[in-house]
């Protein structure tokens, strides 16, 4: 079987209904829109959420919570994630992004202490927990916190 021999199963692809194509089509003249009124016109209809002048539900319901506009998005990684790096490697933001440990736009990266490490690494990162710093230094590595 070749790509040009493929075709969809019978009945799986349905043609769209063509409106306004004469009286013989059964959908001619007003094209199923009825006569007169806002919805019969081109560009007619109301905006999403409009309820005919009644107070819309999104305004009737109480609002809850608080959105902090100054919130910082801090990416987190753990010690066990650093197993991707070889001994005495410099681990910084660029290296973490390159190895797929950090994705997207962040306001900083924090190293947490979950897991163990047996070999020394040089870590240059925005934030680090006390337990992570201790584990890195016990393994013979060193930590630089940049900010």
Secondary structure as UniProt FT lines:
FT   HELIX           3..5
FT   TURN            10..11
FT   HELIX           23..25
FT   TURN            29..32
FT   HELIX           38..40
FT   TURN            42..43
FT   TURN            48..49
FT   TURN            52..53
FT   HELIX           57..60
FT   TURN            69..70
FT   STRAND          74..78
FT   HELIX           79..84
FT   TURN            87..88
FT   STRAND          90..91
FT   HELIX           93..98
FT   TURN            99..100
FT   STRAND          108..112
FT   STRAND          122..125
FT   STRAND          127..128
FT   HELIX           130..138
FT   TURN            139..140
FT   STRAND          142..145
//
